Amino acid sequence: MKLRHLLMAASALILASCATSTPYQPASELGAYDGFSQTMIENDRARVTFAGNSVTERETVENYLLYRAAEIATERGFEYFTLVERDTEKNTRLRSTGSSLYDPYFGYSFYRPRFGWSSGFGYSDFGGFNGRRGGRGFGHRGFGFGSGFAGDPFFNNYDVREITKYRATAEVKFGRGTKPGNDNAFSAREVLENLGPTITYPEVKS
């Protein structure tokens, strides 16, 4: 029992150290849950997305999208932008706190005695939010770790919880001159000035 508690405490410390929201940065791929991405549709129109991990709040995701739209506007010489269409997608998955062998933000795996790993990126046969196949995981018979843990008293208890990620997407129309008088139009300069102090960038590695 003491060893199990030590393992659980170590797991909690690891998770606590990783519990930081997604910074303002380019996504690893289009629409990925780790930053912003955009696709230019026309010279004055783009589709912009920002998606964060499970500890990134919805308001942060939506603000970062606005900030990215304002950046694109100024980079292309526009003075304002209008959100023609926008949507914030909520993705909820289940994970367990009974084991430390999962990624709490990208893979939602949980271990069940005698059944191995349920799902996730690195530790099972099932992949992320889009249901794509991941690598051969710990529950895969080619490795045998799933069956090897069967009956292990340290993995008999787990607590399944909901984990939520947000992804904001908007079709953005850029313009010059006087900003239209509607709630979906934004001054690029004012957005950059007002939201700038709230933006968190990735840590610079020395």
mmCIF file of the C-alpha atoms, coordinates in Angstrom:
data_MODEL
# 
_entry.id   MODEL 
# 
loop_
_atom_site.group_PDB 
_atom_site.id 
_atom_site.type_symbol 
_atom_site.label_atom_id 
_atom_site.label_alt_id 
_atom_site.label_comp_id 
_atom_site.label_asym_id 
_atom_site.label_entity_id 
_atom_site.label_seq_id 
_atom_site.pdbx_PDB_ins_code 
_atom_site.Cartn_x 
_atom_site.Cartn_y 
_atom_site.Cartn_z 
_atom_site.occupancy 
_atom_site.B_iso_or_equiv 
_atom_site.pdbx_formal_charge 
_atom_site.auth_seq_id 
_atom_site.auth_comp_id 
_atom_site.auth_asym_id 
_atom_site.auth_atom_id 
_atom_site.pdbx_PDB_model_num 
ATOM 1   C CA . MET A 1 1   ? 0.000   0.000  0.000   1.00 0.00 ? 1   MET A CA 1 
ATOM 2   C CA . LYS A 1 2   ? 2.807   2.394  0.891   1.00 0.00 ? 2   LYS A CA 1 
ATOM 3   C CA . LEU A 1 3   ? 4.508   1.814  -2.461  1.00 0.00 ? 3   LEU A CA 1 
ATOM 4   C CA . ARG A 1 4   ? 1.248   2.438  -4.292  1.00 0.00 ? 4   ARG A CA 1 
ATOM 5   C CA . HIS A 1 5   ? 0.757   5.744  -2.475  1.00 0.00 ? 5   HIS A CA 1 
ATOM 6   C CA . LEU A 1 6   ? 4.295   6.780  -3.352  1.00 0.00 ? 6   LEU A CA 1 
ATOM 7   C CA . LEU A 1 7   ? 3.682   5.985  -7.015  1.00 0.00 ? 7   LEU A CA 1 
ATOM 8   C CA . MET A 1 8   ? 0.413   7.939  -7.025  1.00 0.00 ? 8   MET A CA 1 
ATOM 9   C CA . ALA A 1 9   ? 2.079   10.905 -5.303  1.00 0.00 ? 9   ALA A CA 1 
ATOM 10  C CA . ALA A 1 10  ? 4.889   10.906 -7.858  1.00 0.00 ? 10  ALA A CA 1 
ATOM 11  C CA . SER A 1 11  ? 2.328   10.792 -10.655 1.00 0.00 ? 11  SER A CA 1 
ATOM 12  C CA . ALA A 1 12  ? 0.464   13.752 -9.181  1.00 0.00 ? 12  ALA A CA 1 
ATOM 13  C CA . LEU A 1 13  ? 3.671   15.789 -8.991  1.00 0.00 ? 13  LEU A CA 1 
ATOM 14  C CA . ILE A 1 14  ? 4.483   15.042 -12.633 1.00 0.00 ? 14  ILE A CA 1 
ATOM 15  C CA . LEU A 1 15  ? 1.000   16.060 -13.777 1.00 0.00 ? 15  LEU A CA 1 
ATOM 16  C CA . ALA A 1 16  ? 1.060   19.239 -11.691 1.00 0.00 ? 16  ALA A CA 1 
ATOM 17  C CA . SER A 1 17  ? 4.336   20.296 -13.286 1.00 0.00 ? 17  SER A CA 1 
ATOM 18  C CA . CYS A 1 18  ? 2.839   19.781 -16.760 1.00 0.00 ? 18  CYS A CA 1 
ATOM 19  C CA . ALA A 1 19  ? -0.454  21.556 -16.056 1.00 0.00 ? 19  ALA A CA 1 
ATOM 20  C CA . THR A 1 20  ? 0.158   24.688 -18.115 1.00 0.00 ? 20  THR A CA 1 
ATOM 21  C CA . SER A 1 21  ? -2.131  26.062 -20.791 1.00 0.00 ? 21  SER A CA 1 
ATOM 22  C CA . THR A 1 22  ? -1.175  26.119 -24.447 1.00 0.00 ? 22  THR A CA 1 
ATOM 23  C CA . PRO A 1 23  ? 0.938   29.207 -25.176 1.00 0.00 ? 23  PRO A CA 1 
ATOM 24  C CA . TYR A 1 24  ? 0.452   31.493 -28.160 1.00 0.00 ? 24  TYR A CA 1 
ATOM 25  C CA . GLN A 1 25  ? 2.378   29.631 -30.844 1.00 0.00 ? 25  GLN A CA 1 
ATOM 26  C CA . PRO A 1 26  ? 1.949   28.044 -34.293 1.00 0.00 ? 26  PRO A CA 1 
ATOM 27  C CA . ALA A 1 27  ? 0.186   24.682 -34.163 1.00 0.00 ? 27  ALA A CA 1 
ATOM 28  C CA . SER A 1 28  ? 2.154   21.551 -35.000 1.00 0.00 ? 28  SER A CA 1 
ATOM 29  C CA . GLU A 1 29  ? -0.313  20.952 -37.840 1.00 0.00 ? 29  GLU A CA 1 
ATOM 30  C CA . LEU A 1 30  ? -3.463  22.536 -39.213 1.00 0.00 ? 30  LEU A CA 1 
ATOM 31  C CA . GLY A 1 31  ? -6.142  22.537 -36.482 1.00 0.00 ? 31  GLY A CA 1 
ATOM 32  C CA . ALA A 1 32  ? -3.988  20.721 -33.908 1.00 0.00 ? 32  ALA A CA 1 
ATOM 33  C CA . TYR A 1 33  ? -4.680  21.318 -30.219 1.00 0.00 ? 33  TYR A CA 1 
ATOM 34  C CA . ASP A 1 34  ? -1.435  23.128 -29.526 1.00 0.00 ? 34  ASP A CA 1 
ATOM 35  C CA . GLY A 1 35  ? -1.645  26.593 -31.082 1.00 0.00 ? 35  GLY A CA 1 
ATOM 36  C CA . PHE A 1 36  ? -2.887  28.699 -33.982 1.00 0.00 ? 36  PHE A CA 1 
ATOM 37  C CA . SER A 1 37  ? -3.146  27.931 -37.679 1.00 0.00 ? 37  SER A CA 1 
ATOM 38  C CA . GLN A 1 38  ? -4.634  29.697 -40.667 1.00 0.00 ? 38  GLN A CA 1 
ATOM 39  C CA . THR A 1 39  ? -5.508  29.187 -44.296 1.00 0.00 ? 39  THR A CA 1 
ATOM 40  C CA . MET A 1 40  ? -5.696  32.115 -46.708 1.00 0.00 ? 40  MET A CA 1 
ATOM 41  C CA . ILE A 1 41  ? -8.850  31.801 -48.810 1.00 0.00 ? 41  ILE A CA 1 
ATOM 42  C CA . GLU A 1 42  ? -8.496  35.088 -50.735 1.00 0.00 ? 42  GLU A CA 1 
ATOM 43  C CA . ASN A 1 43  ? -6.149  38.054 -50.419 1.00 0.00 ? 43  ASN A CA 1 
ATOM 44  C CA . ASP A 1 44  ? -8.513  39.627 -47.893 1.00 0.00 ? 44  ASP A CA 1 
ATOM 45  C CA . ARG A 1 45  ? -10.101 36.508 -46.387 1.00 0.00 ? 45  ARG A CA 1 
ATOM 46  C CA . ALA A 1 46  ? -8.734  33.705 -44.184 1.00 0.00 ? 46  ALA A CA 1 
ATOM 47  C CA . ARG A 1 47  ? -9.844  30.847 -41.972 1.00 0.00 ? 47  ARG A CA 1 
ATOM 48  C CA . VAL A 1 48  ? -8.140  31.147 -38.568 1.00 0.00 ? 48  VAL A CA 1 
ATOM 49  C CA . THR A 1 49  ? -8.055  28.551 -35.784 1.00 0.00 ? 49  THR A CA 1 
ATOM 50  C CA . PHE A 1 50  ? -6.691  28.396 -32.280 1.00 0.00 ? 50  PHE A CA 1 
ATOM 51  C CA . ALA A 1 51  ? -6.941  25.223 -30.209 1.00 0.00 ? 51  ALA A CA 1 
ATOM 52  C CA . GLY A 1 52  ? -5.554  24.511 -26.750 1.00 0.00 ? 52  GLY A CA 1 
ATOM 53  C CA . ASN A 1 53  ? -4.915  21.642 -24.390 1.00 0.00 ? 53  ASN A CA 1 
ATOM 54  C CA . SER A 1 54  ? -7.221  20.579 -21.572 1.00 0.00 ? 54  SER A CA 1 
ATOM 55  C CA . VAL A 1 55  ? -6.109  23.320 -19.169 1.00 0.00 ? 55  VAL A CA 1 
ATOM 56  C CA . THR A 1 56  ? -6.578  26.134 -21.687 1.00 0.00 ? 56  THR A CA 1 
ATOM 57  C CA . GLU A 1 57  ? -9.796  28.018 -20.943 1.00 0.00 ? 57  GLU A CA 1 
ATOM 58  C CA . ARG A 1 58  ? -12.382 28.727 -23.605 1.00 0.00 ? 58  ARG A CA 1 
ATOM 59  C CA . GLU A 1 59  ? -11.962 32.494 -23.217 1.00 0.00 ? 59  GLU A CA 1 
ATOM 60  C CA . THR A 1 60  ? -8.211  32.166 -23.776 1.00 0.00 ? 60  THR A CA 1 
ATOM 61  C CA . VAL A 1 61  ? -8.739  30.109 -26.941 1.00 0.00 ? 61  VAL A CA 1 
ATOM 62  C CA . GLU A 1 62  ? -11.169 32.688 -28.342 1.00 0.00 ? 62  GLU A CA 1 
ATOM 63  C CA . ASN A 1 63  ? -8.944  35.653 -27.417 1.00 0.00 ? 63  ASN A CA 1 
ATOM 64  C CA . TYR A 1 64  ? -5.916  34.039 -29.027 1.00 0.00 ? 64  TYR A CA 1 
ATOM 65  C CA . LEU A 1 65  ? -7.904  33.553 -32.223 1.00 0.00 ? 65  LEU A CA 1 
ATOM 66  C CA . LEU A 1 66  ? -8.789  37.268 -32.250 1.00 0.00 ? 66  LEU A CA 1 
ATOM 67  C CA . TYR A 1 67  ? -5.164  38.165 -31.617 1.00 0.00 ? 67  TYR A CA 1 
ATOM 68  C CA . ARG A 1 68  ? -3.972  36.017 -34.499 1.00 0.00 ? 68  ARG A CA 1 
ATOM 69  C CA . ALA A 1 69  ? -6.578  37.574 -36.816 1.00 0.00 ? 69  ALA A CA 1 
ATOM 70  C CA . ALA A 1 70  ? -5.347  41.037 -35.797 1.00 0.00 ? 70  ALA A CA 1 
ATOM 71  C CA . GLU A 1 71  ? -1.749  40.027 -36.492 1.00 0.00 ? 71  GLU A CA 1 
ATOM 72  C CA . ILE A 1 72  ? -2.629  38.774 -39.977 1.00 0.00 ? 72  ILE A CA 1 
ATOM 73  C CA . ALA A 1 73  ? -4.539  41.991 -40.664 1.00 0.00 ? 73  ALA A CA 1 
ATOM 74  C CA . THR A 1 74  ? -1.597  44.245 -39.781 1.00 0.00 ? 74  THR A CA 1 
ATOM 75  C CA . GLU A 1 75  ? 0.907   42.008 -41.566 1.00 0.00 ? 75  GLU A CA 1 
ATOM 76  C CA . ARG A 1 76  ? -1.112  42.398 -44.784 1.00 0.00 ? 76  ARG A CA 1 
ATOM 77  C CA . GLY A 1 77  ? -1.699  46.121 -44.418 1.00 0.00 ? 77  GLY A CA 1 
ATOM 78  C CA . PHE A 1 78  ? -5.333  45.990 -43.287 1.00 0.00 ? 78  PHE A CA 1 
ATOM 79  C CA . GLU A 1 79  ? -6.834  48.143 -40.535 1.00 0.00 ? 79  GLU A CA 1 
ATOM 80  C CA . TYR A 1 80  ? -9.736  46.031 -39.341 1.00 0.00 ? 80  TYR A CA 1 
ATOM 81  C CA . PHE A 1 81  ? -11.200 42.561 -39.666 1.00 0.00 ? 81  PHE A CA 1 
ATOM 82  C CA . THR A 1 82  ? -14.686 41.089 -39.514 1.00 0.00 ? 82  THR A CA 1 
ATOM 83  C CA . LEU A 1 83  ? -15.592 37.638 -38.251 1.00 0.00 ? 83  LEU A CA 1 
ATOM 84  C CA . VAL A 1 84  ? -17.932 36.423 -40.981 1.00 0.00 ? 84  VAL A CA 1 
ATOM 85  C CA . GLU A 1 85  ? -18.427 33.049 -39.306 1.00 0.00 ? 85  GLU A CA 1 
ATOM 86  C CA . ARG A 1 86  ? -17.072 31.763 -36.010 1.00 0.00 ? 86  ARG A CA 1 
ATOM 87  C CA . ASP A 1 87  ? -17.500 28.719 -33.834 1.00 0.00 ? 87  ASP A CA 1 
ATOM 88  C CA . THR A 1 88  ? -15.955 27.269 -30.692 1.00 0.00 ? 88  THR A CA 1 
ATOM 89  C CA . GLU A 1 89  ? -15.810 23.496 -30.651 1.00 0.00 ? 89  GLU A CA 1 
ATOM 90  C CA . LYS A 1 90  ? -15.827 21.642 -27.337 1.00 0.00 ? 90  LYS A CA 1 
ATOM 91  C CA . ASN A 1 91  ? -14.181 18.222 -27.239 1.00 0.00 ? 91  ASN A CA 1 
ATOM 92  C CA . THR A 1 92  ? -14.634 16.091 -24.146 1.00 0.00 ? 92  THR A CA 1 
ATOM 93  C CA . ARG A 1 93  ? -12.935 12.778 -23.413 1.00 0.00 ? 93  ARG A CA 1 
ATOM 94  C CA . LEU A 1 94  ? -12.535 10.514 -20.410 1.00 0.00 ? 94  LEU A CA 1 
ATOM 95  C CA . ARG A 1 95  ? -9.278  9.692  -18.664 1.00 0.00 ? 95  ARG A CA 1 
ATOM 96  C CA . SER A 1 96  ? -8.277  7.957  -15.469 1.00 0.00 ? 96  SER A CA 1 
ATOM 97  C CA . THR A 1 97  ? -6.059  9.228  -12.669 1.00 0.00 ? 97  THR A CA 1 
ATOM 98  C CA . GLY A 1 98  ? -5.283  5.669  -11.599 1.00 0.00 ? 98  GLY A CA 1 
ATOM 99  C CA . SER A 1 99  ? -2.087  5.433  -13.625 1.00 0.00 ? 99  SER A CA 1 
ATOM 100 C CA . SER A 1 100 ? 0.724   7.790  -14.585 1.00 0.00 ? 100 SER A CA 1 
ATOM 101 C CA . LEU A 1 101 ? 1.313   6.184  -17.985 1.00 0.00 ? 101 LEU A CA 1 
ATOM 102 C CA . TYR A 1 102 ? -0.811  8.506  -20.124 1.00 0.00 ? 102 TYR A CA 1 
ATOM 103 C CA . ASP A 1 103 ? -0.653  11.979 -21.554 1.00 0.00 ? 103 ASP A CA 1 
ATOM 104 C CA . PRO A 1 104 ? -3.365  14.019 -19.773 1.00 0.00 ? 104 PRO A CA 1 
ATOM 105 C CA . TYR A 1 105 ? -3.617  16.566 -22.575 1.00 0.00 ? 105 TYR A CA 1 
ATOM 106 C CA . PHE A 1 106 ? -3.284  14.638 -25.820 1.00 0.00 ? 106 PHE A CA 1 
ATOM 107 C CA . GLY A 1 107 ? -4.030  10.974 -25.137 1.00 0.00 ? 107 GLY A CA 1 
ATOM 108 C CA . TYR A 1 108 ? -6.953  9.885  -23.017 1.00 0.00 ? 108 TYR A CA 1 
ATOM 109 C CA . SER A 1 109 ? -5.793  6.437  -21.976 1.00 0.00 ? 109 SER A CA 1 
ATOM 110 C CA . PHE A 1 110 ? -6.759  4.618  -18.859 1.00 0.00 ? 110 PHE A CA 1 
ATOM 111 C CA . TYR A 1 111 ? -5.630  1.216  -17.667 1.00 0.00 ? 111 TYR A CA 1 
ATOM 112 C CA . ARG A 1 112 ? -8.021  -1.518 -16.575 1.00 0.00 ? 112 ARG A CA 1 
ATOM 113 C CA . PRO A 1 113 ? -6.709  -4.637 -14.851 1.00 0.00 ? 113 PRO A CA 1 
ATOM 114 C CA . ARG A 1 114 ? -6.736  -7.667 -17.160 1.00 0.00 ? 114 ARG A CA 1 
ATOM 115 C CA . PHE A 1 115 ? -7.812  -5.508 -20.115 1.00 0.00 ? 115 PHE A CA 1 
ATOM 116 C CA . GLY A 1 116 ? -4.799  -3.247 -20.623 1.00 0.00 ? 116 GLY A CA 1 
ATOM 117 C CA . TRP A 1 117 ? -4.998  0.295  -21.982 1.00 0.00 ? 117 TRP A CA 1 
ATOM 118 C CA . SER A 1 118 ? -8.286  1.689  -23.274 1.00 0.00 ? 118 SER A CA 1 
ATOM 119 C CA . SER A 1 119 ? -7.279  4.394  -25.783 1.00 0.00 ? 119 SER A CA 1 
ATOM 120 C CA . GLY A 1 120 ? -4.864  7.228  -26.475 1.00 0.00 ? 120 GLY A CA 1 
ATOM 121 C CA . PHE A 1 121 ? -1.911  8.170  -28.618 1.00 0.00 ? 121 PHE A CA 1 
ATOM 122 C CA . GLY A 1 122 ? 1.191   6.541  -27.260 1.00 0.00 ? 122 GLY A CA 1 
ATOM 123 C CA . TYR A 1 123 ? -0.142  3.758  -25.141 1.00 0.00 ? 123 TYR A CA 1 
ATOM 124 C CA . SER A 1 124 ? -2.793  1.920  -27.132 1.00 0.00 ? 124 SER A CA 1 
ATOM 125 C CA . ASP A 1 125 ? -3.983  1.014  -30.591 1.00 0.00 ? 125 ASP A CA 1 
ATOM 126 C CA . PHE A 1 126 ? -6.400  3.943  -30.780 1.00 0.00 ? 126 PHE A CA 1 
ATOM 127 C CA . GLY A 1 127 ? -5.564  7.533  -31.666 1.00 0.00 ? 127 GLY A CA 1 
ATOM 128 C CA . GLY A 1 128 ? -6.592  10.967 -30.390 1.00 0.00 ? 128 GLY A CA 1 
ATOM 129 C CA . PHE A 1 129 ? -9.548  13.126 -31.187 1.00 0.00 ? 129 PHE A CA 1 
ATOM 130 C CA . ASN A 1 130 ? -9.955  12.035 -34.779 1.00 0.00 ? 130 ASN A CA 1 
ATOM 131 C CA . GLY A 1 131 ? -9.941  8.359  -33.971 1.00 0.00 ? 131 GLY A CA 1 
ATOM 132 C CA . ARG A 1 132 ? -6.760  7.758  -35.961 1.00 0.00 ? 132 ARG A CA 1 
ATOM 133 C CA . ARG A 1 133 ? -4.604  4.778  -35.244 1.00 0.00 ? 133 ARG A CA 1 
ATOM 134 C CA . GLY A 1 134 ? -1.694  5.421  -32.962 1.00 0.00 ? 134 GLY A CA 1 
ATOM 135 C CA . GLY A 1 135 ? 1.426   3.393  -32.349 1.00 0.00 ? 135 GLY A CA 1 
ATOM 136 C CA . ARG A 1 136 ? 1.558   -0.088 -30.865 1.00 0.00 ? 136 ARG A CA 1 
ATOM 137 C CA . GLY A 1 137 ? 0.653   0.578  -27.273 1.00 0.00 ? 137 GLY A CA 1 
ATOM 138 C CA . PHE A 1 138 ? 1.190   -0.973 -23.895 1.00 0.00 ? 138 PHE A CA 1 
ATOM 139 C CA . GLY A 1 139 ? -2.001  -2.984 -24.276 1.00 0.00 ? 139 GLY A CA 1 
ATOM 140 C CA . HIS A 1 140 ? -0.867  -4.432 -27.591 1.00 0.00 ? 140 HIS A CA 1 
ATOM 141 C CA . ARG A 1 141 ? -0.057  -8.119 -27.550 1.00 0.00 ? 141 ARG A CA 1 
ATOM 142 C CA . GLY A 1 142 ? 3.116   -7.423 -29.463 1.00 0.00 ? 142 GLY A CA 1 
ATOM 143 C CA . PHE A 1 143 ? 4.473   -5.838 -26.294 1.00 0.00 ? 143 PHE A CA 1 
ATOM 144 C CA . GLY A 1 144 ? 2.518   -7.745 -23.714 1.00 0.00 ? 144 GLY A CA 1 
ATOM 145 C CA . PHE A 1 145 ? 2.557   -5.032 -21.052 1.00 0.00 ? 145 PHE A CA 1 
ATOM 146 C CA . GLY A 1 146 ? -1.249  -5.013 -20.780 1.00 0.00 ? 146 GLY A CA 1 
ATOM 147 C CA . SER A 1 147 ? -1.425  -8.636 -19.768 1.00 0.00 ? 147 SER A CA 1 
ATOM 148 C CA . GLY A 1 148 ? 1.741   -8.309 -17.725 1.00 0.00 ? 148 GLY A CA 1 
ATOM 149 C CA . PHE A 1 149 ? 0.064   -5.805 -15.407 1.00 0.00 ? 149 PHE A CA 1 
ATOM 150 C CA . ALA A 1 150 ? -3.011  -7.972 -14.867 1.00 0.00 ? 150 ALA A CA 1 
ATOM 151 C CA . GLY A 1 151 ? -3.676  -8.452 -11.199 1.00 0.00 ? 151 GLY A CA 1 
ATOM 152 C CA . ASP A 1 152 ? -1.074  -5.883 -10.170 1.00 0.00 ? 152 ASP A CA 1 
ATOM 153 C CA . PRO A 1 153 ? -2.407  -4.373 -6.920  1.00 0.00 ? 153 PRO A CA 1 
ATOM 154 C CA . PHE A 1 154 ? -0.935  -0.964 -7.766  1.00 0.00 ? 154 PHE A CA 1 
ATOM 155 C CA . PHE A 1 155 ? -3.233  -0.538 -10.778 1.00 0.00 ? 155 PHE A CA 1 
ATOM 156 C CA . ASN A 1 156 ? -6.535  -1.825 -9.410  1.00 0.00 ? 156 ASN A CA 1 
ATOM 157 C CA . ASN A 1 157 ? -7.959  1.619  -8.579  1.00 0.00 ? 157 ASN A CA 1 
ATOM 158 C CA . TYR A 1 158 ? -8.588  4.408  -11.042 1.00 0.00 ? 158 TYR A CA 1 
ATOM 159 C CA . ASP A 1 159 ? -10.765 7.496  -11.179 1.00 0.00 ? 159 ASP A CA 1 
ATOM 160 C CA . VAL A 1 160 ? -12.276 8.337  -14.566 1.00 0.00 ? 160 VAL A CA 1 
ATOM 161 C CA . ARG A 1 161 ? -12.707 12.063 -15.229 1.00 0.00 ? 161 ARG A CA 1 
ATOM 162 C CA . GLU A 1 162 ? -13.838 14.245 -18.099 1.00 0.00 ? 162 GLU A CA 1 
ATOM 163 C CA . ILE A 1 163 ? -11.192 16.264 -19.901 1.00 0.00 ? 163 ILE A CA 1 
ATOM 164 C CA . THR A 1 164 ? -12.233 19.107 -22.204 1.00 0.00 ? 164 THR A CA 1 
ATOM 165 C CA . LYS A 1 165 ? -10.391 20.909 -24.986 1.00 0.00 ? 165 LYS A CA 1 
ATOM 166 C CA . TYR A 1 166 ? -11.591 23.934 -26.952 1.00 0.00 ? 166 TYR A CA 1 
ATOM 167 C CA . ARG A 1 167 ? -10.943 24.871 -30.564 1.00 0.00 ? 167 ARG A CA 1 
ATOM 168 C CA . ALA A 1 168 ? -12.092 28.226 -31.922 1.00 0.00 ? 168 ALA A CA 1 
ATOM 169 C CA . THR A 1 169 ? -12.416 28.711 -35.684 1.00 0.00 ? 169 THR A CA 1 
ATOM 170 C CA . ALA A 1 170 ? -13.454 31.775 -37.658 1.00 0.00 ? 170 ALA A CA 1 
ATOM 171 C CA . GLU A 1 171 ? -13.662 32.916 -41.253 1.00 0.00 ? 171 GLU A CA 1 
ATOM 172 C CA . VAL A 1 172 ? -12.099 36.364 -41.207 1.00 0.00 ? 172 VAL A CA 1 
ATOM 173 C CA . LYS A 1 173 ? -12.597 39.180 -43.742 1.00 0.00 ? 173 LYS A CA 1 
ATOM 174 C CA . PHE A 1 174 ? -9.977  41.955 -43.680 1.00 0.00 ? 174 PHE A CA 1 
ATOM 175 C CA . GLY A 1 175 ? -10.569 45.569 -44.666 1.00 0.00 ? 175 GLY A CA 1 
ATOM 176 C CA . ARG A 1 176 ? -9.143  49.083 -44.837 1.00 0.00 ? 176 ARG A CA 1 
ATOM 177 C CA . GLY A 1 177 ? -10.608 52.425 -43.892 1.00 0.00 ? 177 GLY A CA 1 
ATOM 178 C CA . THR A 1 178 ? -13.412 52.964 -41.401 1.00 0.00 ? 178 THR A CA 1 
ATOM 179 C CA . LYS A 1 179 ? -14.384 49.911 -39.387 1.00 0.00 ? 179 LYS A CA 1 
ATOM 180 C CA . PRO A 1 180 ? -18.012 48.800 -39.960 1.00 0.00 ? 180 PRO A CA 1 
ATOM 181 C CA . GLY A 1 181 ? -20.340 49.528 -37.068 1.00 0.00 ? 181 GLY A CA 1 
ATOM 182 C CA . ASN A 1 182 ? -21.235 45.979 -36.050 1.00 0.00 ? 182 ASN A CA 1 
ATOM 183 C CA . ASP A 1 183 ? -20.261 43.656 -33.220 1.00 0.00 ? 183 ASP A CA 1 
ATOM 184 C CA . ASN A 1 184 ? -18.321 41.299 -35.483 1.00 0.00 ? 184 ASN A CA 1 
ATOM 185 C CA . ALA A 1 185 ? -15.887 43.962 -36.735 1.00 0.00 ? 185 ALA A CA 1 
ATOM 186 C CA . PHE A 1 186 ? -12.644 44.668 -34.843 1.00 0.00 ? 186 PHE A CA 1 
ATOM 187 C CA . SER A 1 187 ? -9.895  47.243 -35.079 1.00 0.00 ? 187 SER A CA 1 
ATOM 188 C CA . ALA A 1 188 ? -6.673  45.265 -35.576 1.00 0.00 ? 188 ALA A CA 1 
ATOM 189 C CA . ARG A 1 189 ? -4.583  47.863 -33.729 1.00 0.00 ? 189 ARG A CA 1 
ATOM 190 C CA . GLU A 1 190 ? -6.900  47.967 -30.711 1.00 0.00 ? 190 GLU A CA 1 
ATOM 191 C CA . VAL A 1 191 ? -7.080  44.172 -30.459 1.00 0.00 ? 191 VAL A CA 1 
ATOM 192 C CA . LEU A 1 192 ? -3.286  43.946 -30.440 1.00 0.00 ? 192 LEU A CA 1 
ATOM 193 C CA . GLU A 1 193 ? -3.017  46.702 -27.815 1.00 0.00 ? 193 GLU A CA 1 
ATOM 194 C CA . ASN A 1 194 ? -5.737  45.391 -25.499 1.00 0.00 ? 194 ASN A CA 1 
ATOM 195 C CA . LEU A 1 195 ? -5.073  41.652 -25.724 1.00 0.00 ? 195 LEU A CA 1 
ATOM 196 C CA . GLY A 1 196 ? -1.290  41.920 -25.964 1.00 0.00 ? 196 GLY A CA 1 
ATOM 197 C CA . PRO A 1 197 ? -0.694  41.951 -22.176 1.00 0.00 ? 197 PRO A CA 1 
ATOM 198 C CA . THR A 1 198 ? -2.747  38.740 -21.796 1.00 0.00 ? 198 THR A CA 1 
ATOM 199 C CA . ILE A 1 199 ? -0.788  36.735 -24.367 1.00 0.00 ? 199 ILE A CA 1 
ATOM 200 C CA . THR A 1 200 ? 1.518   34.006 -23.032 1.00 0.00 ? 200 THR A CA 1 
ATOM 201 C CA . TYR A 1 201 ? 4.310   32.937 -25.347 1.00 0.00 ? 201 TYR A CA 1 
ATOM 202 C CA . PRO A 1 202 ? 6.339   29.703 -25.194 1.00 0.00 ? 202 PRO A CA 1 
ATOM 203 C CA . GLU A 1 203 ? 9.304   29.683 -22.855 1.00 0.00 ? 203 GLU A CA 1 
ATOM 204 C CA . VAL A 1 204 ? 12.586  30.395 -24.574 1.00 0.00 ? 204 VAL A CA 1 
ATOM 205 C CA . LYS A 1 205 ? 14.902  27.429 -24.141 1.00 0.00 ? 205 LYS A CA 1 
ATOM 206 C CA . SER A 1 206 ? 18.466  28.387 -23.320 1.00 0.00 ? 206 SER A CA 1 
# 
